[in-house]
């Protein structure tokens, strides 16, 4: 998978806006990976979708200095600010104040479509 980053990190720029009141969906692979790293109680189910849990209006993994699992963050977090918008259009999230620091030229955007479809399939299957 390619990267949409241009070399600058949100953390390096002190930006964590996307980590506040997050609604980041999680794939089973994300959950399995983070669980294997020893993390627990980081998910919540909203509208039949497993998502990152918020604590005090912020992502479960956000701390004062930033994301404590940045190198191991979920796939959706890695792809952000690339989003699947209305009508299936892929683009950069207009709510991201750092969006002008990103590019997805040369990135296989099908990774985002595949992730969204995989999460939808997984959430359609009730355990």
N, CA and C of each residue as an Amber inpcrd file, in Angstrom:
protein
   381
   0.8430000  -1.1680000   0.0000000   0.0000000   0.0000000   0.0000000
   0.8890000   1.2320000   0.0000000   0.5470000   2.1830000  -0.7980000
   1.2890000   3.4320000  -0.8390000   0.9470000   4.3120000   0.3360000
   1.5800000   5.4400000   0.4050000   1.3190000   6.3770000   1.4870000
   0.7820000   7.6670000   0.9090000  -0.1340000   8.2960000   1.6170000
  -0.6310000   9.5830000   1.1490000   0.1390000  10.7210000   1.7850000
   1.0880000  10.4130000   2.6000000   1.8790000  11.4280000   3.2970000
   2.9550000  11.9970000   2.3730000   3.2690000  13.2610000   2.5850000
   4.3360000  13.8800000   1.8070000   5.6230000  13.9440000   2.6070000
   5.6830000  13.2350000   3.7280000   6.8610000  13.2660000   4.5710000
   6.6180000  14.0220000   5.8580000   5.5660000  14.8420000   5.9000000
   5.2620000  15.5520000   7.1410000   4.1990000  14.7680000   7.8930000
   4.3380000  14.7130000   9.1630000   3.4250000  13.9700000   9.9990000
   2.4840000  14.9210000  10.7240000   1.2550000  14.4900000  10.8910000
   0.3070000  15.2900000  11.6810000   0.8720000  15.5160000  13.0730000
   1.4440000  14.4620000  13.6420000   2.0080000  14.5770000  14.9850000
   3.1310000  15.6020000  15.0210000   3.9550000  15.6230000  13.9720000
   5.0500000  16.5990000  13.9200000   4.5180000  18.0230000  13.8720000
   3.3020000  18.1800000  13.3390000   2.6800000  19.5000000  13.2360000
   1.7100000  19.7730000  14.3740000   1.6760000  18.8670000  15.3570000
   0.8290000  19.0590000  16.5230000  -0.6600000  18.9850000  16.2300000
  -1.0480000  18.2790000  15.2010000  -2.4560000  18.1830000  14.8300000
  -3.0020000  16.7970000  15.1880000  -4.1060000  16.8050000  15.9420000
  -4.7760000  15.5680000  16.3250000  -6.2870000  15.6930000  16.1330000
  -6.6990000  16.6260000  15.3020000  -8.1240000  16.9070000  15.1020000
  -8.8980000  15.6340000  14.7630000  -8.3500000  14.7880000  13.9080000
  -9.0600000  13.5760000  13.4860000  -9.1930000  12.5690000  14.6280000
  -8.4650000  12.7670000  15.7130000  -8.5200000  11.8680000  16.8640000
  -9.5540000  12.3110000  17.8900000 -10.1610000  13.4640000  17.6620000
 -11.1680000  13.9760000  18.5810000 -12.5440000  13.5610000  18.0840000
 -13.3280000  13.0100000  18.9810000 -14.6590000  12.5160000  18.6360000
 -14.6120000  11.6400000  17.3910000 -13.6460000  10.7330000  17.3640000
 -13.4560000   9.8730000  16.2050000 -14.6120000   8.8970000  16.0180000
 -14.8540000   8.5470000  14.7930000 -15.8340000   7.5090000  14.4660000
 -15.1740000   6.4980000  13.5270000 -13.8710000   6.2680000  13.7390000
 -13.0790000   5.4180000  12.8620000 -13.5430000   3.9670000  12.9280000
 -14.0370000   3.4200000  11.8010000 -14.4160000   2.0090000  11.7750000
 -13.1730000   1.1130000  11.8210000 -13.3540000  -0.0630000  12.4120000
 -12.2510000  -1.0120000  12.5410000 -12.5600000  -2.3010000  11.8000000
 -11.5480000  -2.8290000  11.1470000 -11.6830000  -4.1420000  10.5290000
 -11.3370000  -5.1970000  11.5740000 -11.6900000  -6.4360000  11.2940000
 -11.3210000  -7.5170000  12.2050000  -9.8100000  -7.6310000  12.2990000
  -9.1090000  -7.3770000  11.2020000  -7.6380000  -7.4260000  11.2240000
  -7.0740000  -6.3580000  12.1730000  -7.6720000  -5.1570000  12.1800000
  -7.2490000  -4.1030000  13.1110000  -7.4450000  -4.5670000  14.5530000
  -8.6140000  -5.1090000  14.8260000  -8.9390000  -5.5580000  16.1810000
  -8.0040000  -6.6810000  16.6150000  -7.7790000  -7.6340000  15.7300000
  -6.8790000  -8.7540000  16.0500000  -5.4640000  -8.2560000  16.3200000
  -4.9850000  -7.3370000  15.4910000  -3.6260000  -6.8010000  15.6310000
  -3.4550000  -6.0690000  16.9580000  -4.3690000  -5.1620000  17.2510000
  -4.2570000  -4.3780000  18.4780000  -4.4600000  -5.2500000  19.7200000
  -5.3270000  -6.2420000  19.6170000  -5.5120000  -7.1810000  20.7260000
  -4.2440000  -7.9930000  20.9660000  -3.5880000  -8.4120000  19.8870000
  -2.3450000  -9.1760000  20.0070000  -1.2370000  -8.3400000  20.6470000
  -1.3300000  -7.0190000  20.5050000  -0.3610000  -6.1280000  21.1340000
  -0.6800000  -5.8870000  22.6120000  -1.7950000  -6.4630000  23.0720000
  -2.1470000  -6.3770000  24.4850000  -3.1940000  -5.3330000  24.8220000
  -3.7360000  -4.6570000  23.8400000  -4.7470000  -3.6370000  24.1060000
  -6.1190000  -4.2860000  24.2530000  -6.9070000  -3.7620000  25.1580000
  -8.2650000  -4.2490000  25.3840000  -9.1950000  -3.0550000  25.5240000
 -10.4730000  -3.3100000  25.3430000 -11.5080000  -2.3060000  25.5830000
 -11.3460000  -1.0420000  24.7300000 -10.8490000  -1.1900000  23.5240000
 -10.6370000  -0.0390000  22.6390000 -11.6990000   0.0720000  21.5530000
 -12.6820000  -0.8310000  21.5630000 -13.7310000  -0.8000000  20.5440000
 -15.0800000  -0.4570000  21.1510000 -15.9530000   0.0220000  20.2950000
 -17.3450000   0.2760000  20.6350000 -18.1530000  -0.0620000  19.3790000
 -19.3880000  -0.5040000  19.5710000 -20.2590000  -0.7880000  18.4330000
 -21.2750000   0.3460000  18.3300000 -21.2940000   0.9770000  17.1600000
 -22.2300000   2.0580000  16.8730000 -22.9030000   1.7360000  15.5430000
 -24.2180000   1.6850000  15.5650000 -24.9740000   1.3680000  14.3420000
 -24.4480000   0.0930000  13.6870000 -24.2300000  -0.9370000  14.4800000
 -23.7530000  -2.2450000  14.0090000 -22.3700000  -2.1890000  13.3620000
 -21.5760000  -1.1770000  13.6970000 -20.2250000  -1.0400000  13.1580000
 -19.2430000  -0.9340000  14.3240000 -18.1720000  -1.7260000  14.2680000
 -17.1360000  -1.6570000  15.3030000 -16.2150000  -0.4850000  15.0000000
 -16.0380000   0.3570000  16.0020000 -15.2510000   1.5810000  15.8430000
 -14.2880000   1.7410000  17.0010000 -13.3210000   2.6500000  16.7970000
 -12.4490000   3.0180000  17.9060000 -13.2830000   3.6990000  18.9800000
 -13.0310000   3.3470000  20.1980000 -13.7410000   3.9230000  21.3360000
 -13.1780000   5.2970000  21.6680000 -14.0440000   6.1760000  22.1020000
 -13.6390000   7.4980000  22.5670000 -13.6480000   7.5310000  24.0910000
 -12.6890000   8.1980000  24.6670000 -12.6400000   8.4850000  26.1010000
 -12.5170000   9.9920000  26.2260000 -13.4210000  10.5960000  26.9640000
 -13.3890000  12.0580000  27.1210000 -13.3160000  12.7740000  25.7710000
 -14.1110000  12.3230000  24.8320000 -14.2570000  12.9490000  23.5210000
 -13.0520000  12.7850000  22.6030000 -12.1680000  11.8520000  22.9290000
 -10.9840000  11.6240000  22.0890000 -10.7620000  10.1310000  21.9020000
 -10.0450000   9.7920000  20.8700000  -9.7120000   8.4010000  20.5940000
  -9.0850000   7.7460000  21.8250000  -9.4290000   6.5190000  22.0470000
  -8.9040000   5.7110000  23.1490000  -7.3800000   5.7680000  23.2130000
  -6.7210000   5.8750000  22.0640000  -5.2620000   5.8200000  22.0020000
  -4.5810000   7.1930000  22.0100000  -5.3510000   8.2700000  22.0730000
  -4.7550000   9.6060000  22.0680000  -4.3000000   9.9920000  23.4700000
  -3.0520000  10.4070000  23.5610000  -2.5010000  10.8890000  24.8270000
  -2.0070000  12.3160000  24.6180000  -1.4900000  12.9390000  25.6520000
  -1.0570000  14.3390000  25.5650000  -0.0840000  14.5920000  24.4200000
   0.8080000  13.6710000  24.1720000   1.8280000  13.8590000  23.1390000
   1.3830000  13.3580000  21.7760000   0.2450000  12.7180000  21.7000000
  -0.2500000  12.2070000  20.4250000  -0.7020000  10.7680000  20.5260000
  -0.7050000  10.0970000  19.4090000  -1.1930000   8.7220000  19.3230000
  -0.1670000   7.7560000  19.9110000  -0.5880000   7.0120000  20.9250000
   0.3530000   6.0840000  21.5560000   0.5830000   4.8290000  20.7260000
  -0.2070000   4.6220000  19.6830000   0.0030000   3.4590000  18.8100000
   0.2660000   3.8920000  17.3660000   0.8040000   5.0690000  17.1830000
   0.9470000   5.6420000  15.8370000   1.5440000   4.6510000  14.8300000
   2.5880000   3.9590000  15.2000000   3.2200000   3.0030000  14.2750000
   2.3450000   1.7730000  14.0420000   1.4040000   1.5080000  14.9350000
   0.5330000   0.3370000  14.8450000  -0.9310000   0.7120000  14.6520000
  -1.2140000   1.9500000  14.2620000  -2.5900000   2.4360000  14.1650000
  -3.3880000   1.6580000  13.1110000  -4.7150000   1.6620000  13.2610000
  -5.5870000   0.9490000  12.3230000  -5.4270000   1.4410000  10.8820000
  -5.8280000   0.5850000   9.9760000  -5.6740000   0.8810000   8.5530000
  -6.3910000   2.1620000   8.1410000  -7.5810000   2.3970000   8.6620000
  -8.3190000   3.6220000   8.3320000  -7.5600000   4.8650000   8.7610000
  -6.9040000   4.7840000   9.9130000  -6.0940000   5.9100000  10.3910000
  -4.8880000   6.1310000   9.4790000  -4.3330000   5.0410000   8.9750000
  -3.1810000   5.1470000   8.0690000  -3.5730000   5.8090000   6.7570000
  -4.7790000   5.5480000   6.2980000  -5.2440000   6.1020000   5.0230000
  -5.7600000   7.5310000   5.1470000  -6.1980000   7.9100000   6.3320000
  -6.7410000   9.2450000   6.5410000  -5.6760000  10.3090000   6.2790000
  -6.0220000  11.4180000   5.6240000  -7.3260000  12.0110000   5.3830000
  -8.0080000  11.5890000   4.0840000  -7.5480000  10.5120000   3.4860000
  -8.2300000   9.9800000   2.3110000  -9.5400000   9.3590000   2.7840000
 -10.6530000   9.7950000   2.1930000 -11.9650000   9.3040000   2.6100000
 -12.8040000   8.9270000   1.4060000 -13.7850000   8.1020000   1.6810000
 -14.7790000   7.7350000   0.6830000 -15.9910000   8.6050000   0.9560000
 -16.2560000   9.5190000   0.0570000 -17.3430000  10.4730000   0.2520000
 -18.6520000   9.9990000  -0.3230000 -19.5960000  10.9060000  -0.3730000
 -20.9120000  10.6060000  -0.9230000 -20.7710000  10.1830000  -2.3770000
 -21.5610000   9.2060000  -2.7460000 -21.5300000   8.7220000  -4.1130000
 -20.3010000   7.8940000  -4.4330000 -19.5110000   7.5640000  -3.4090000
 -18.3370000   6.7240000  -3.6200000 -17.1050000   7.4560000  -4.1190000
 -17.1650000   8.7850000  -4.1250000 -16.0020000   9.5640000  -4.5710000
 -14.9030000   9.5170000  -3.5100000 -13.6700000   9.3310000  -3.9530000
 -12.5230000   9.3230000  -3.0490000 -11.8320000  10.6720000  -3.1240000
 -11.5120000  11.2030000  -1.9570000 -10.8220000  12.4890000  -1.8990000
 -10.2580000  12.7250000  -0.5170000  -9.7140000  13.9080000  -0.3310000
  -9.1680000  14.2740000   0.9680000 -10.2580000  14.9300000   1.8090000
 -10.3050000  14.5920000   3.0810000 -11.3170000  15.1180000   3.9850000
 -11.1540000  16.6260000   4.1350000 -12.1850000  17.3660000   3.7560000
 -12.1530000  18.8240000   3.8430000 -12.1140000  19.3340000   5.2700000
 -12.4480000  18.4820000   6.2430000 -12.3920000  18.8740000   7.6500000
 -10.9860000  18.7510000   8.2340000 -10.0690000  18.1620000   7.4870000
  -8.6940000  17.9850000   7.9690000  -7.9140000  19.2810000   7.7440000
  -7.4600000  19.9290000   8.8280000  -6.7220000  21.1820000   8.6570000
  -5.3360000  20.9920000   8.0410000  -4.8790000  19.7550000   7.9610000
  -3.5700000  19.4600000   7.3800000  -3.6910000  18.9000000   5.9540000
  -4.8930000  18.8780000   5.4020000  -5.1280000  18.2290000   4.1080000
  -4.1910000  18.7300000   3.0080000  -3.8010000  19.9920000   3.0690000
  -2.9260000  20.5240000   2.0250000  -1.5060000  19.9490000   2.1110000
  -1.1890000  19.2330000   3.1710000   0.1230000  18.5960000   3.3350000
   0.1470000  17.1830000   2.7660000  -0.9720000  16.7220000   2.2440000
  -1.0930000  15.3500000   1.7600000  -1.3270000  15.3260000   0.2580000
  -0.9420000  14.2280000  -0.3040000  -1.2470000  13.9630000  -1.6990000
  -1.5170000  12.4750000  -1.8280000  -2.3770000  12.1140000  -2.7290000
  -2.5760000  10.6920000  -2.9650000  -2.2870000  10.3320000  -4.4140000
  -1.5560000  11.1970000  -5.0800000  -1.1030000  10.9110000  -6.4270000
  -0.2120000   9.6690000  -6.3900000  -0.5150000   8.7030000  -7.2090000
   0.2800000   7.4850000  -7.2650000  -0.0890000   6.4480000  -6.2160000
  -1.0450000   6.7770000  -5.3480000  -1.4890000   5.8330000  -4.3310000
  -2.6330000   5.0060000  -4.9090000  -2.6240000   3.7370000  -4.6180000
  -3.6880000   2.8550000  -5.0680000  -4.9130000   3.0990000  -4.1850000
  -5.8150000   3.9700000  -4.6250000  -6.9770000   4.3370000  -3.8200000
  -7.9420000   3.1680000  -3.6620000  -7.7370000   2.1030000  -4.4150000
  -8.5850000   0.9290000  -4.2440000  -8.4040000   0.3360000  -2.8520000
  -7.2850000   0.6550000  -2.1800000  -7.0900000   0.1790000  -0.8070000
  -8.1900000   0.6930000   0.1070000  -8.6030000   1.9390000  -0.0910000
  -9.6600000   2.5120000   0.7290000 -10.9940000   1.8370000   0.4160000
 -11.3020000   1.6740000  -0.8580000 -12.5480000   1.0010000  -1.2350000
 -12.5810000  -0.4230000  -0.6790000 -11.4550000  -1.1240000  -0.7680000
 -11.3870000  -2.4970000  -0.2680000 -11.5870000  -2.5370000   1.2370000
 -10.9810000  -1.6080000   1.9640000 -11.1420000  -1.5500000   3.4140000
 -12.6000000  -1.3010000   3.7790000 -13.2350000  -0.3290000   3.1540000
 -14.6320000  -0.0150000   3.4350000 -15.5140000  -1.2260000   3.1480000
 -15.3060000  -1.8750000   2.0240000 -16.1030000  -3.0460000   1.6680000
 -15.8660000  -4.2050000   2.6350000 -14.6230000  -4.4070000   3.0540000
 -14.2960000  -5.4800000   3.9960000 -14.9780000  -5.2320000   5.3390000
 -14.9260000  -4.0030000   5.8260000 -15.5710000  -3.6710000   7.0960000
 -17.0810000  -3.8640000   6.9830000 -17.6720000  -3.4690000   5.8770000
 -19.1180000  -3.6720000   5.6790000 -19.4650000  -5.1490000   5.6930000
 -18.6620000  -5.9690000   5.0190000 -18.9090000  -7.4170000   5.0110000
 -18.7960000  -8.0040000   6.4130000 -17.7400000  -7.6050000   7.1270000
 -17.5190000  -8.1290000   8.4680000 -18.6260000  -7.7200000   9.4210000
 -19.1230000  -6.5110000   9.3030000 -20.1840000  -6.0370000  10.1870000
 -21.5390000  -6.6270000   9.8380000 -21.6900000  -7.1110000   8.6050000
 -22.9320000  -7.7490000   8.1960000 -23.0670000  -9.1330000   8.8140000
 -21.9450000  -9.7330000   9.2030000 -21.9330000 -11.0570000   9.8160000
 -21.9810000 -10.8720000  11.3320000 -23.0540000 -11.3170000  11.9320000
 -23.2050000 -11.1800000  13.3920000 -22.5430000 -12.3700000  14.0770000
 -21.6540000 -12.0960000  15.0630000 -21.0080000 -13.1960000  15.7850000
 -21.9910000 -13.9720000  16.6380000
